[in-house]
Amino acid sequence: MRTHILSFVAAFFTLAAFYLSGVLLLLDPLRGGDAPSAQLLPLPLAFVVAIAVYIALFVWIERMIRAPFKAAMVIVLSQMALVNVDFVLSGKRDVATAATSTLILFVSWSAVAWVYGRFKPKNGLPQSAPPSSAT
């Protein structure tokens, strides 16, 4: 009988083999002759384009799992695991900086999830404005 441990170990060795061979055989040779390039876009425009790409990724995830907060946490946990953990373990980032980065990600994406959920149409229909409280 197969267990989750077997699939975890198999996935572990698969990713390790692909990452190691990819870095050693492809990335390192390219990086050796890599000269710094000019920025592609002015910084304000680059910021706007990057935010649009991030939100497109969020919307894609949210549409698959239909839960804005879970979609936001997929992004937060992915960034934490794939960047912050790697950077701390390789000495590129201090633990305090990584923790602060994760906190900023958590707060920012939680806000995105709340706003998105608030404005997301329910059942495919546009949301009506909440009733105003006249006093």
C-alpha positions as CSV (number, residue, x, y, z in Angstrom):
1,M,0.0,0.0,0.0
2,R,1.3,3.4,-0.9
3,T,1.5,6.1,1.8
4,H,1.9,9.8,1.9
5,I,5.4,9.3,3.1
6,L,6.3,7.5,-0.1
7,S,4.9,10.2,-2.3
8,F,6.6,12.8,-0.2
9,V,10.0,11.1,-0.6
10,A,9.5,10.5,-4.3
11,A,8.6,14.2,-4.8
12,F,11.5,15.2,-2.7
13,F,14.1,13.3,-4.8
14,T,12.4,14.4,-8.0
15,L,12.6,18.1,-7.2
16,A,16.1,17.8,-5.8
17,A,17.3,16.1,-9.0
18,F,15.7,18.6,-11.3
19,Y,16.7,21.7,-9.3
20,L,20.3,20.4,-8.8
21,S,20.8,19.5,-12.5
22,G,19.0,22.6,-13.7
23,V,21.1,24.9,-11.6
24,L,24.4,23.1,-12.3
25,L,23.9,22.4,-16.0
26,L,21.8,25.4,-17.2
27,L,21.6,28.3,-14.7
28,D,25.2,28.5,-13.5
29,P,26.7,28.5,-17.0
30,L,24.3,31.3,-18.0
31,R,24.9,33.2,-14.8
32,G,28.7,33.2,-15.3
33,G,28.5,35.3,-18.4
34,D,25.5,37.3,-17.3
35,A,26.0,41.0,-17.5
36,P,23.6,43.3,-15.5
37,S,20.9,44.4,-17.8
38,A,19.1,47.7,-18.1
39,Q,15.7,47.9,-16.5
40,L,13.0,47.0,-18.9
41,L,10.4,49.5,-17.7
42,P,10.5,52.7,-15.6
43,L,10.1,51.8,-11.9
44,P,6.6,53.1,-11.5
45,L,5.4,51.2,-14.5
46,A,7.3,48.1,-13.5
47,F,5.6,48.3,-10.1
48,V,2.1,48.5,-11.7
49,V,2.8,45.6,-14.1
50,A,4.2,43.4,-11.3
51,I,1.1,44.1,-9.1
52,A,-1.2,43.2,-12.0
53,V,0.7,39.9,-12.5
54,Y,0.4,39.1,-8.8
55,I,-3.3,39.9,-8.7
56,A,-3.8,37.8,-11.9
57,L,-2.1,34.9,-10.1
58,F,-4.3,35.4,-7.0
59,V,-7.5,35.5,-9.1
60,W,-6.5,32.3,-11.0
61,I,-5.9,30.5,-7.7
62,E,-9.1,31.9,-6.1
63,R,-11.2,30.8,-9.0
64,M,-9.9,27.2,-8.7
65,I,-10.4,26.9,-4.9
66,R,-13.2,29.5,-4.5
67,A,-11.9,30.9,-1.3
68,P,-10.1,34.3,-1.3
69,F,-8.3,33.8,2.0
70,K,-7.1,30.3,1.1
71,A,-5.9,31.7,-2.3
72,A,-4.0,34.5,-0.4
73,M,-2.4,32.0,1.9
74,V,-1.3,29.8,-1.0
75,I,0.7,32.9,-2.2
76,V,2.0,33.8,1.2
77,L,3.1,30.3,2.1
78,S,4.6,29.7,-1.3
79,Q,6.7,32.9,-1.1
80,M,7.7,32.0,2.5
81,A,8.7,28.5,1.6
82,L,10.3,29.1,-1.8
83,V,12.1,32.4,-1.1
84,N,12.4,33.2,2.6
85,V,13.3,29.7,3.8
86,D,15.8,29.2,1.0
87,F,17.4,32.6,1.6
88,V,17.8,32.0,5.3
89,L,19.3,28.6,4.9
90,S,21.7,29.8,2.2
91,G,22.7,32.9,4.2
92,K,21.3,35.4,1.8
93,R,18.7,36.7,4.4
94,D,18.6,37.0,8.2
95,V,15.9,35.3,10.1
96,A,14.4,38.6,11.3
97,T,14.3,39.9,7.8
98,A,12.6,36.8,6.6
99,A,10.1,36.9,9.4
100,T,9.3,40.5,8.7
101,S,8.9,39.7,5.0
102,T,6.5,36.9,5.8
103,L,4.5,39.2,8.1
104,I,4.2,41.9,5.4
105,L,3.1,39.2,2.9
106,F,0.5,37.8,5.4
107,V,-1.0,41.2,6.2
108,S,-0.9,42.4,2.6
109,W,-2.5,39.3,1.1
110,S,-5.0,39.0,3.9
111,A,-6.2,42.5,3.0
112,V,-6.3,41.6,-0.7
113,A,-8.4,38.5,0.2
114,W,-10.8,40.6,2.3
115,V,-11.2,43.3,-0.4
116,Y,-11.6,40.7,-3.2
117,G,-14.1,38.7,-1.2
118,R,-16.0,41.9,-0.4
119,F,-16.3,42.9,-4.1
120,K,-16.5,39.5,-5.6
121,P,-19.9,38.8,-7.2
122,K,-21.9,36.1,-5.4
123,N,-23.4,33.4,-7.6
124,G,-22.2,35.2,-10.7
125,L,-24.4,38.2,-10.1
126,P,-23.1,41.6,-9.2
127,Q,-23.4,42.5,-5.6
128,S,-25.8,45.2,-4.6
129,A,-24.6,48.0,-2.4
130,P,-25.1,47.4,1.3
131,P,-28.1,49.3,2.8
132,S,-27.2,52.6,4.3
133,S,-28.0,53.2,7.9
134,A,-29.9,56.5,8.1
135,T,-29.9,57.9,11.6
